[in-house]
Amino acid sequence: MKAPVKRSLTDRAAVKHSLADRVARHVVRTLVRLPAPVKRGLAGRPTVVDGQTLDVNTQVGLSLMRLARWSDFASMPIEKARAQLSAEAWIFGDELPIESVEDITIPAAHLDLPARIYRPAGLTAPRRRARPLPRRWLDPR
């Protein structure tokens, strides 16, 4: 197993967001504060799959994405897809400061699985060592 690679994200350069992304983030922040009946009116009928109702905020967000005509990830180059995903995460997400990122490898039956651990800033609880996954999860034969 390779030694973990630790990186800090605190030294990253600030990302400059486009005017369109900043406006979209403001619109999303405003919409989620609206009363539920207003959001339901904007979102349309509830989306229900397998008895599970999609959250109205998620449904409004998906409607906004359709209105903005954002491209499907499958049809674009990987770098453009990553940039779009990053923009969407910033528009729809909350700020979550990350203190460090650790690349690890999980040994499995036929290959080593790369994994990444993100640790949030300000975490005060002691770190517990994760127990290994049961063998049947890694090699379901």
N, C-alpha and C positions, 0 to 999 in steps of 0.2 A: 504494500500500500504506500502510495506516494505521501510525502510530508505535505500537510495542508499549506496552502499559500494564503497569507493574510494580507489584506489591503484595507486601507482606510479611505472612506469616501469624503472625509472632511476637506481634503485638499483639491477636490474637483472644481474646475472652473464653473462659474454660474452659467446655467443654460439660458440662452436668450430665446424667449418664446415670441412667435409672430403675433402681430396685432390680431389676426383672426383667431388664434388660439386663446389670447387673453380675453377677447370678447366672448368666445364660446365658454370659457371657464366662468366668466361673470354671469352669463345667461344660465348655465347649469346651477350655479350657486343660488341664483334668484329663484329658479323653478323649484328646487327641492325645499325651499322655505314656504312655498304656497300651501294652502290647506289641501288636505287629501281629496276632497270632492273636486276642486279645481284641477288638480293634477290628473284625476281620473278622467275628467272631461277632455283634457288635452291628449291623454294617452289612448282614449277609446276604450272599447270593451276589455275586460281583464283577459290576459293570456293565461290559459290553464293547460298544463301538460301533465299527464299521469296524476291528476288530482292535485297538483301543486300550482298555486297561483303566483305568477311572476310579480315581484315587488313593483309597485306603481312608479317609484323613482327609476328603477331599471327600465321599465317600459317607456317612460318619457325619454330617458337617455337613448334608447335604441331608436325611438322615433326621430330624435334630433340627428342621430347619425345617418338615418335614411334621408332626412331632409337635406343634410349637408352633402349627400352623395359621396360619402367616403368610399374609397375603393376596397375591394375584397383583397385580403392579404395574399390569397393564392395566385392572383394575377399580376403581382408586382415584384420587382427585384427585392432581394432580401434587405439591402440597406434602406430602401424606401419604406419597406414594411416595418422595419425596426424604428425608423423615425416616426412613422404614423402611430405605431403602438405607444411609443414614448409620449407623443403629443396627447393621445387619448387618455393615457394614464394620468397625465398632468391635468387635463381638462376635467376629468371625472373624479379624480382621486383627492385624498387629503394629503397634507404634508406629513411625511413620516421620516424623520431624520434617521439615517442609517449610520451607525458608528463604524462597522467593519463588515467585510465580506470575506468568507473563507471558502476556498475551493477544496473539496475533499473527493475521495474516491471510495465507492462502496463495492467491495468485492462480491461478485456474483458467480454463478456456475460457469458461464462460458465467456464472460467479459467483465471488465470493471466498469461500473456505472459512475459517470461524473455527476457530482452534486454540488450545490452551493448553499452555504448557510449565511443568511443575512441577520445581523444582530442590530436591533434598534438602539439608538442613543439613549442614554439614561437608564439602562436596564440595571436594576439594583438587586434582583434576586440572584442567588448563587447559581452558577451553571451546573446543571446535572449532566452527567455523561449519559448519552443516549444508549439504550440497550440495542444490541444488534437485532436486525429484523429476523424473524423466524425463517429458516431455510426454505420452507414451502412457499413463502412470498417471493423469494428471489428465483426459485427454480420450480415452477409449478408442474413438475412431471409426476 
